[in-house]
Amino acid sequence: MTFTEEFTQALRNQRMLMKKRPDRLRMRVLVYLVWFIGFGLLFATVNGVQSGRLGSVAWWRNDLPGHMLVSLSVTLCFFFGFRGFETLAPQRWLDTISGWRDWRSGVFFSTLSILCSLVGLLLGFAAVAGIWSRQDLLGKLVGKPGFWAQFLLISIIVTLVMGLRYRSRWKQEAMQARITEAQLKLLQGQIEPHFLFNTLANVQSLIDFAPQRAKLMLERFTDYLRASLGQLRGESTTLAQEFAMLEAYLGLMQLRMGERLKVELALPAELRGIELPPLLAQPLVENAIHHGLEPQIAGGTVTVSARREGRLLHIEVADDGQGLDGPRRRAGNGVALDNIRARLQARFGPGASLELLPREGGGTRACIQIPLPNDTP
């Protein structure tokens, strides 16, 4: 990620409430530094134009440093105000506020911003009065109706701008959601025939030399399709359903390979209800058998497991076959892996990934990483 992309992402993240910020500290400091310098120069310039002192010695010695000090005070109040709320508020509050897609979101962020601005202004004016020995500055400003009129006008402008910004963001999110949904349907439409044709090819391979096993495999495959086809066409499934489909599929493959194929499935009970796109691990299991185990005379074991680490879900498909550089490894075009990566990116964003790694002791590990929603228990 380039510097510009990283800075832009840090700016976007400032609009969201989150306990742990994903941006690097230097990027967060840079964002607030830009705000501090930008607002300080803006208001110092406007005040200088109004007073006719812009560019004069008094402006450089008093007005500009004073406005920069007030801007620094406001910026610090924004930082500690928002970070304090994010840190102290329960996670369910942050999830609720982040889920608002109506006027409540604009009111909340506008109110908190106005409060931070007011406290920052008062503290900044007090600091200016103390440093420049103008003890009556704060009292005069607070007592002037013009000060409160200007503050009210700026607050209204801030509220309107934030309301328009969030409305634009919601429209963009809705459009992106529709694009993502269409992309997921297209990708899923590609993976279903791949799975069905591969399984039918396995049945066909048994017809000539083991017709009874082929018949039994076809019967089980028909029962499997009858039970799972509706689920395959859905937008999401659960880990429990995904593992059940994998168990049924591996049962079909055991009919074909016999004792050469051993299966181990490990799904903790607390993860059974987590949702994910259907047929996410299925191509990885197929690859483990086709590229890793079938070329070996002795066959081997396929292990499918899931575990949770913090806000990340890990799904692993491992085999003790010939490995990524095995002498009998069959050539592949990588379409299935590219499809999985594309589906992960479309559904979960850059936090999701798929990696192929060598397994300790021989074989291959396919590791899927998925960020869990904040409301996942």
N, C-alpha and C positions, 0 to 999 in steps of 0.2 A: 504494500500500500504506500503510495506516494505521500509526501508531506501535505500537499493540498487536500488529498482525499482524507487523510487522517484528521486534519483540522476541520474539514467540512463535517465529518462524522461526529467529531467532538461537539460541534455547534448543534447538530441535530439531537444529540443525546442530552443537551442542556434543557430540551423541551419536555423531557420525560422524568418521572420520579422513579428512582431506583436506589436500593440500599448500597450496592457495590457498583461503582462506576467502571465501565470497561476501558475507558480511555486512559492513556498514560498521563501521569501527573503533569508533565511538562506541557501537554496539550491543554489540560484544564486551566493551568496557570496562564497560558497564552491567550485563551478565550477571555478570561477575566481581565487580562492586561489590555487587550484590544478594547473591551468595553470601557475600562477606566480611562484610557487615553482618548478614545473617541468622544465619549460624553463630556470629559473635561474640556477638550478643545472646542467642542460644539458650543457649549454654554458660555465659555469664556469669549468666544468670537461674537456670539449673539449679544452678550452684555456689552462688549466693547463697541459694537456698532450702535447700540441704543444710547450708550453714554458718550459716544464720540471720542473715546480714548483708545480705540483699537490701534495697536502698534506703538503707543506712546511709552515713555519710560515707566509711568505709573502702572500702565497695563501689564508690562512685562514684570515689574517688581511686585505688584500687589494683586491685580485682578487675575492674571493667569495662574500663579501659584495657589491663590485662594480657591479658584474653581477646580483646580486639579486636586486639591486636598478634599474638597467637598465630594468630588467624583470618586475619589478613593474610598471615602467613608461610605458612600452609597453602594459601591461595588462590594466592599467587605460585608455590608449588611445583607446584600443579596446572597452572597456566598454562604454566610453563617445562617441566614434565615432559611434558605432552601435546604442546605445540607443538614441543618439542625432538625428540620421537619422530617426529612427523609430518614435520618438516623433514629429519631425518637418515636416516630409514628409506627404503629403496628403494620406489618406487611399487608394485611387485609385492607387497611385504609388506602395504601398506595395502589393496590390492585383495583380497588373501587374507583378511585379518582382517575386512574389511567384508563379505565373502561368507559368513562363518561364521554358521550359523543353528542352533547347538546349544550345548552347555555350554561349548565353548571360548571363545566370545565373552564369556560371563559371567566365566569365570576370568581371561581376559586383562585386561578392564577393571577387575575387582575387584582383581587383584594390583597393577596400575599405580596405581589409586586409593589402595590401602592404603600402598604405598611412598611416594607423594607426601604422604599424610597423616602418616606417621611422620617423614619428613625435615622436613616443615613444623612438626610439633609440637616436635621436638628443637631446631630453629633458633629457633622462637618462644620456647620456655622459656629458651634461652640468652640471647636478647635481653631478656626480662623480668628475668632474674637480673642482667644487666649494668646495665640502666637503673635498677632499683630497689635496686641494691647488695645483692642477696641471692645471694651467690656460691654458696651451697650448694643453691639451689633445684633446679637441673637434676640434680645428683647424688642428692638426696633423692627426687625424682620417679622417676628411672630405676631407682633401687634399691628402690623400693617394689613389692612384688608386686601391690598393689591397682591401681597405675597400669597394669601390663601386663594385668591381668584386665579392667579397663575398656576398654583399647584393643582387646583380643581380642574382647570382647563387641560393641563398636561395629563392628569389622571384619566380624564374622559378620553383623550386622544389615545393614551396607552391601552385603555380598555377596548376601544373600538378596533385598534390595530391588532391586538391580541385575539379578539373575537374573529376578525377576518382571517387572521393567520391560521387559527385552529380550524375554522370552517374550511379553508383551502386544504389543510392537511387531511381532514376527514374525507373530503372528496377524493383526494389523491390516494388515500388508503383504500377507499371503497373501489376505486378503479383498479388499483394494484391487486386487490383481492380477486376481482373478476378475471384479470389477466392470469393470475396464479392458478385459479381454479381451472381455467381452460387449458393451461399448460399441463397441469397435473392429469387431467382427463386424457390429453393427447399422449403423454408418456405412459400412463397406465394402459391405454389402448394398445401400445406397442408391446408391453411386457406380457399381457395375458395370452396372445397367440403364441408367443415364444414358449411359455410354460406349457400350454396345451399341446403344441406340436411335439415338443421334446418328450412329453409323457407318452403320447401316442406312438412315437418312434420307438420308445422302450418296449411298448406292448408288441409292436410289429416284429422287433428283433427276437422275441420269444416264440413266435408262431411256428417257425420251421422246426426247431429242435426241442421245444417244450410246450406243446399246444395246450396241455392242461393248465400249466402255470400261466400261460398267456391268457387263457379264458378266465382264470381266477383273478388275474391282475386287471383285466378289462372290467370285470364285475365290480371289483373294489373301486376302480377308477370312476365308474359310472355313479356309484353310491357317493363317492367323494365329491364329484361335480354337482350332484343333486343337492348336497348339503351345503356346498360352499360357493356356488356360482353367484348367488345374490350378494354374498359378502365380497367377492372379487370385484363386483361392479360398483360397490360403494366407495365413498370418498375416504373413509377411514375404517380402521378395525382396532381391536385391542390386542395387547401382547398375548393375552390368553388365547384369543381366537387365532392369532398368527402362529403360535406354537402348536395349537391343535391341528392346523393345516399342515405345518411342517411334519408333525408326527404321522399324519395320514400319508403324506407324500413319501416320507422315508420308509413307511411300511410297504408302500408299493415298490420302492427300489429294493427293499430286502427280498421281496418275492422274486425279483429279477436276479439279484446278485447272491442270494442265499446267505450262507455263513460268512461270506467275504465282507459283508457290510455290517458293522456294529454302530449303534446309535446311542448318544447320550444327550438328553435335554435337561436344562436346569433353568427354571423360572421361579424366582422368589414370589411368594404369595402376595406381598405388598405391591408388586409391579404388574399384576395381572390386568388391572383396569386401565393402564396407560394407553392412550390412543396414538396410532401411527398409520401411515398409508399402508394399504394391503400389498402383499407380495413384495415386501421390502427385503426380507432375508431369503426368500425362495430361490432367486437366481444364484445367490452365494452358495446355498446348499447344492444346487445343481452343479455349479462349477467345482465344488469340492469333490463331488463324486466323479464327474466327467474328466477333470484334469488331474486330480490328485490320487484317487483310489482305484478307479477302474483300470488304469494302465498297469497297476501292480497285481501280480498273481495272487498275493495274499490278501489283497484288499486293504481294509483298515477301518478306522472309527471316525465318524463325524460327530462333533460336539457342538451344540448350539446353546448358548448361555446369555443371560441378561443380568446386568447389575446397575446399580445407581451410585453415582459419586456426586454428592451435592446436588446441583441443578442440572446435571448431565446424566443421560441414559446411555449405557454402552451395551450394544448387542454384538456378540462375537460368534462367528462360524469358523471352527477350526477342524483341521483334518491332519492325520499322521501319514499322509501320502508322500509322493515323491518331491514335493516342494515346488517353489516357483521356477527353479532351474533344473528340474528333473530331466533325465535323458529321454524319457518317453512322454514328456509333456506335449499335449495336443495343442495345435495352433488355434487361437481364437481371435475374434475381431474386436473384443472389448465392448460390444454394444450394450450388453447387460449391465456392466459396471458403469459405463457412461450414463445409462438410463437411471440407475440408482442415484448416482451423484447429482444428476439434474433434478430428480424428484426431491432429494433432500434439500437442495438449494432453494427450489421453488416453494417448498412447504415450510422450512425452518430457517432459511437464511444462511449467512456465512458461518454461523456457529455449528452447523452440522457438517459431517464429513464421513468419508469412507476410505479406509486404508487397507492395502494388502501387505502383510508382513510375514517374514519367515517365522515358523513356529519353533520354539526351543525343543530340541530333540528330533527335529525333522518334521516336514509338513508345512502347512500354510495357515495363516490366521487372517480372516477378513473382519475388520473392526468398524462398526458403525457407531458414530457419536451423534447424539441428538440433544439439543438444549430443551429442557422441560419448561412448560409454562409456569409463571409465578404462582398460579392457583393450584398447582399439583401438590397434594398433601405429602 
